[in-house]
């Protein structure tokens, strides 16, 4: 049962939309925290750069990612939500 006339086309469009979302899902936004010598934190919000196929898809959809936001300073009382050691 395809939901009436055009039901199959609607299902195909939903699958294509899901494929677009799946393709773009790996573009992430994160805050990168660096400790400073005076005990404060330098916080750099960053998004990952799209892979070439994602960039083509964004271009086809006439979408652009925002500019990387400027860094900010957090007081010593602040701490990163999750500390990762490299």
N, C-alpha and C positions, 0 to 999 in steps of 0.2 A: 504494500500500500504506500503510494508516494504522496499522499496528502492532496490529491486532486491535480487539475491542470497546472503545469509548471512546478509541481512538487519536486520532481527530480532535479530540475534546474536549480531550485532553491537549495537542495541538499548539496549539489555541486559547488554552489557559491559559498556555502558554509564551510565546506572542506577546503576551498581555496583560501578563505579568510583565516581558517585555523592554520594552514600551512604558512601564511605570511606571519602570523603571530609567533609560530614556532621558530621560524627563521630569524626573527628579530629578538627573540627572548634572551639570547646570549649577550646582548648589549647590556652591560651592567653599570649602575651608578654606585659609587662608594666614596667614603671619606678615608683618606690616607693620613694617619697621625704620625708626626715626628716630634720627639721631645727636643726642647731647646736647652741650652746650657744654663738658663736662668730658671728652669723648672716649669715653664709654660709649654704649651703644645702648639705646633704649627699644623693646622688642619687644611688639607688640600682636597676639596671635593673633585672627583674625577669620574668620567665615564670611559668605558673601554671604546677603542676605535673600532668601527665596523669592519668586518672582513670584506674583501672585494665583492662577493656576491650579495652581501647585506647592503653595501654602498649602492650597488646597482638597483636593488629593490627599493631602497629609500629614494633614489633618484626617480624611479618610475612612479612612485607614489607622491612625488613632489614634496617630500619631507626632508627636513634637515635636523641634525642634532644641535642642541644649543652649544654655544661657546663654553669652554671649560670655565667654571666659576673661579673667581679669584681666591687665593688662600686667605685664611683667617687665623687669628691667634686666640687660643683658649687659655684661661687662667689655670694656675697650677692645681687648683681644687678639682678641675675637670679632668677626666681621664677617658681614654678611648673605650667604647662599649665592649670591645673584645680585643685583647692584646695578642698580636701574632709576633712571634720571634722568628727572624730569618737566620 
